Amino acid sequence: MPITADKTIRELAVELPHAARIFERLGIDYCCGGQKSLDEACASAKLSIDEVVRELEQGAAVPSSTGRDWNAAPLAELVDHIVGTHHTYVRSEVPRIEALISKVAGVHGKNHPELERVRLAFRELANELGAHLMKEEQILFPYVKEMAGGRRGPWCFGTVQNPIRVMMREHDDAGEKLREMRRLTSDYSLPADACASYASLFKALPEFEQDLHQHIHLENNILFPRAAALEQ
């Protein structure tokens, strides 16, 4: 596929298996900000569009080892992957990261008051994600799987677009919390007095961010558009 400046980030992330990894490394928002053109996204990130296009083209020449093409996979399989991989990851990592933040803030908070703000931001994010995952698993995802199976039972929300709009708005809120934590920590730069737990925290938070970016990408850019098209 041709890589042009007017292609949206969403289109590139969906069509090129390697694009999400490149966007993640370059700091280009490919999940919540996927509606931007490549030109707009590069301008926002202060990147040379020629260099980004070159990286994308070079990546396209390398055989993909990422596995499943989720844009072509059955919708029910995609839903199960999101729940089994990303929902499970969130639920396992949240308690670990919360304990780590509390420990590091307790020891280093006097010299680094931003840690308390990071703790509060992550706590808000965790609370929002807990409710968000439950709504997806109990309301939206069962309906998507029913549609994929050819069944259309009565549902209280009317069109699938209604819960999708709610989920996407909550994705935007989660993205803002992630950006806030990056700002507070200067992109997770370790201070000179950081201990091993501090280093572990600043490794865990970017990993959590990266997984959530991929999670939101699969929903915003692949699952939701396909579910809406199927309903039509």
Buried (B, 14 or more C-beta within 10 A) or exposed (E): EEBEBEBBBBBBBBBBBBBBBBBBEBEBBBBBBBBBBBBBBBEEBEBEBEEBBEBBEEBBEEEEEEEEEBBEBEBBEBBBBBBEBBBEBBEEBBEEBBEBBBBBBEBBBEEBEBBBBBBEBBBBBBEBBEEBBEBBBEBBBBBBBBBBEEEEEEBEEEEBBBBBEBBBEBBBBBBEBBBBBBEBBEEBEBEEEBEEBBEBBBEBBBEBBBBBBBBBBBBBBBBBBBBBEEBE
